[in-house]
Amino acid sequence: MSQVTNTFAPTQNKNISNADVLNDIDMGDFLNLMLAELQNQDPLNPLENDKLIAQISQIREVGATEKLTSTLDAVLLGQNITSATNLIGADIDAISDDNERVSGVVDRITVSNGTPKLHLQKDSGITVSDQAGDLEKGKYRYRIVWSDNNGNLFGVETEQPVELDANGKSVQISSLPVTDKPKQIYRTKAGGEGPYYLVDTLTKGTTGSYLDKKSDADLSGTTLTKTPQIVSDPSRSFEVSLNNVGEIRPPR
């Protein structure tokens, strides 16, 4: 393909071969270049048959490369779907696509933009954490509240108080529902009774977890003055990519 070669000839000074250039163009560009050469060739000196056959062979090689790439992509997707399907029912630790640490059982998978996604449905929970904190020994009750667009107050709360058996503990709050507005975290002091004091505010409605390390002395003086409408059976759905899965435990 003499004219194509001449078009890219200056790049040879940069140690780039014609083969490298051809690898960087797709099938459509390649055909357009060939047709342009055939249309503009010298009618008194047309392209010889052996050169035309060589160029057709190059086109076939480019087409074969594209087909091979598509085939490999399809094989990889199939393998990933199989791997994801094998995790249904398994208990995993992972980082969700919205950057939340999550542990739970995979209940289904979907494919989004050619990528398998694991789905976990988790109930909201408030438990004693193994991380150090400043909470004292005692019982604590929590309410996490938020407002809807009409100003109605909703929330989740602990059915039973969280009991710490020693000083220097912390409490993990997890799998909170996604909300349109910020969420406020309130809790009682160590006795488990009395007013609910403001611990912190989760400014992003998508935030689903919080680690409470605050001592009673560090609590805000703000208390919860309205009783929220308690959401029954609060839960949250998480999407997880395969490469964000950590520990995998066998299906139960």
Summary of the structure (lengths in Angstrom):
residues: 252
radius of gyration: 31.2
end to end distance: 63.7
largest distance: 101.6
contacts: 696
relative contact order: 0.15
helix: 30%
strand: 33%
